[in-house]
């Protein structure tokens, strides 16, 4: 591809490169640069890609795209924002693949994974679509899973992935759009057919600095979509929708929302409600417990409606979904009690999950959790306090201790429980802790295994060790069955 073709959408500050230069590929990592590449120098958080321009030149990069002209004599193109330039050039290089599919972006602090996964299911079931999914739990092309390290990959990988999805006949893409992706221009140039905003609570302030900056990053999605659905029940929604460049509709329980839930019923393993949109009404069932599942389900029905799926059709398809891995995922038990696996590993997430379960638990609510090592230590007593206030029994255990002593991590959680009336148990070995929780469960009880969610490993030191809570539960129940015979 000619360099001039790649640069058509860019504002060029200066250049020495010949516009007729043939570009064979694009790279932003000098270790992966190949002969004939356009090397894009990006300023990162830990290092500056401009430092690696000499390495890219050694690898015979054809042209350097940068924010600061290189010191050595090499063909270059200078731009104001090389991250944005990388996104726009990547889209052109791969033939603008996002424009060949229906693009749906889901953003918000909580609920992105559940909404994206459930929406993929509804599109497949109700519309017969082949759907690409990009999010926290990985990347899917139809039924093929592709591991990923990021909620939203870097723009070069993103457009390469879109091209593959087109080639494999995907008609829709549902993707979680993180605040990092919006702030760092990973999705720059993509026009979403539908954008869905869920909520905003404190998170990622180590990156954004303030809640206002965090919200401003999320808000950017409304400048690059054709239509939007927003959560009427979230306090940040007015800020998000102010000045939106597209039609905006609301979902929620708030009177006046275009799509709303009525007659809500909560159960330990599901939620039921009546969805109302204009004159349409549809009885809706979602096999994920918790009041927030109502909001998530409404978001799914809203986005599906924008894709031409009627309310009744969407609700029917939603009822056939078996939940989302690691998001209040219900696993089989051997009695009249429930075990739920959830990724809630931060104070806000744990509080939200426990409050939702509290409403629907007829017996005791047993919370088993730990805190990750080499991560925010201040949250440890906070999570202990939340668990004590909202549970009937707390089991403190290990969760990805990494290079820290797991017993010391538990020591730092315990002050949050001290002085409360809630009993707690320390069992550092997570397998043993899960087995104890099952032994203690009685009729109507709910056990929440918090923190691991979709993860099937435990990080000890620098090593990932296989540990899947679904397997642990199933194996112990099998063992108990053998003991009863």
Order of alpha helices (4+ residues) and beta strands (2+ residues): alpha-beta-beta-beta-alpha-beta-beta-alpha-beta-alpha-beta-beta-beta-alpha-beta-alpha-beta-alpha-alpha-beta-alpha-beta-beta-beta-beta-alpha-alpha-beta-beta-alpha-beta-alpha-beta-alpha-beta-alpha-beta-beta-beta-alpha
